[in-house]
Amino acid sequence: MIEYLLLLLLPVAVYLGWWLARTLDRRSSTKRNQLFSNQYFQGLNYLLNEQPDKAIQVFLELAEVNQDTVETHMALGSLFRRRGEVDRAIRFHQNIIAKPGLEPEQRTQALLELGEDYMRAGLLDRAERLFAELIETDAHTPSALRSLLEIYQQEKDWAKALEQAQRLEQVSGEHMGDVMAQFCCEMAEAALSEQDKEAARRHLRQARRHDPRCIRARFIMADIASLEDQHGTALDLYEEIAGLDADYIPELLESYLAAAGAAEQAERSRRKLDEWAVNYNGISLILKLTEFISDEQSGDAAGQYLVDTLTSKPSVRGLDRLIDLKAAGHLDAESSDDILKAVTARLMAKQPGYRCHHCGFSGQTHHWQCPSCRNWSTTKKISGVLGE
């Protein structure tokens, strides 16, 4: 009878044991969660009250209580780095890396963040070792490669930068040709400074393979051609540059005309300037043509050309030259003042009258509330040469 009773009570005892354990575990979990919640909000309160040292201590203690806070810690470390508090960011991320039982993905992310901290602190050698370690383990390779690329650019180690850019292009599929061409141009200029023209040419050929439209490579090639008295080749290269991107005309203008003079190709260069002036809106070319017209025809013709051009292409530099021509008597006395006033009016019409002191938004009318940043009473009259 007693044995039969024990058999009946055994399932009841098992159930009671399970229920009691579950209840105790639930109470323990609730207590832990309550403790975590209280500490978490305490840490946030310290942050909001600009007590970062106390906040850091609270969050560091939290990491030991609950592993789910790892992502929060990494975010906080990144926040401190963006604020310029790099020492605190390093402390956060080092604490995460040292945490036992960390998931591989979390450790990798923490290493990336720590590398960024070291970069911001100027500890480039430490950052380089961290990113190299990540690349060797094939972890977050694109992100690590981009950071390594930034380090080598800061150190002006163009050969290593080129190598990392090539690897990044292979791994991520991101087009890096234009960037790699710039690295090759840097190496070409370094070779030229050491009088090694052959090495410079080799780097430039590589640059054009990476970026067939590379403007900078053509500039350097034109410099080399001029140094070797191959002025016709230099002219071809400068004209090629202008055809690819007319915005570089001010940069090449003087060198182009010098090469044309050395090659006895003045007529060719004069025709090319007229051709470029049709589509290019900058003032440098117009002022150079004004000089040519003054030499070829007269100061009056140059003045009239500049007046006609400034009517459609107003410019402060053009106006300054126009005043010089007026002072030299090359503008008609009766109409010159009206012309100058008309050009000045067009210039002023294109200038904003007000600018927000907070975000830099500019416009023609005053706003009590800035339309861009929405701050009040920050938009005021612009002072200076073209302002109040």
Secondary structure, DSSP 8 states (H G I E B T S, - for coil): -HHHHHHHHHHHHHHHHHHHHHHHHHHHHHHHHHHHHHHHHHHHHHHHTT-HHHHHHHHHHHHHH-GGGHHHHHHHHHHHHHTT-HHHHHHHHHHHHT-TT--HHHHHHHHHHHHHHHHHHT-HHHHHHHHHHHHHTTSSHHHHHHHHHHHHHHTT-HHHHHHHHHHHHHHH----HHHHHHHHHHHHHHHHHTT-HHHHHHHHHHHHHH-TT-HHHHHHHHHHHHHTT-HHHHHHHHHHHHHH-GGGHHHHHHHHHHHHHHTT-HHHHHHHHHHHHHH---HHHHHHHHHHHHHHT-HHHHHHHHHHHHHHS--HHHHHHHHHHHHTT-S-HHHHHHHHHHHHHHHHHTS-SEEETTT--EESS--SB-TTT--BS-EEE--STT--
